[in-house]
Amino acid sequence: MPFMQILEMLSMLVTIFGLPLAIFIFVFEQRKERVNEEEEIYQMLSDGYTNFLTLSLDHSDLYLQSQTATKDLTAEQKDRLLAMFAILISLFERAYLVAYEPEMSERKRRRWASWEDFMREWCRREDFRNALPQLLPGEDPEFAVYIRRLAQEEAQQRSS
């Protein structure tokens, strides 16, 4: 077989097998990279919430880990409480913007469920719900609708 025919046959083999293999590897690597990016984003959000919880321990006089509204606060404590709620809303909005999708895969839905649980937990607090009108202007409109709906649902469950 002449050398040119061998080269031609090798070229066809590369085209038939190599090109689809290269495409498969490219798609596989892209998917793996997307999963890694999602993991990194989720971890950064989780770290942000952990930092908030640590901050709430530093302000234990506000009783942020209580399930009920904190009563009889001084003006300074009310300001700090509102600032803490603003930090929390900012974190929740960031989570909503990067992690929430109307149609999610099972993995994403499980991750989002933990964020929704955090939001619902805070929406059970009357003082947090009462602060929402002051906290939400300027936030993402879809997020504002979402958190208001959660707050309304939690308020209804509390009154039932």
Buried (B, 14 or more C-beta within 10 A) or exposed (E): EEEEEEEEEEEEEEEEEEEEEEEEEEEEEEEEEEEEEBEEBBEEBBEBBEEBEEBBEEBEEBBBEEEEBBEEBEEEBBEBBBEBBEBBBBBBBBBBEEBBEEEBEEEBEEBBEBBBEBBBEBBBBBBBBEBBEEBBEEBBEEBBEBBBEBBEEBBEEBEE
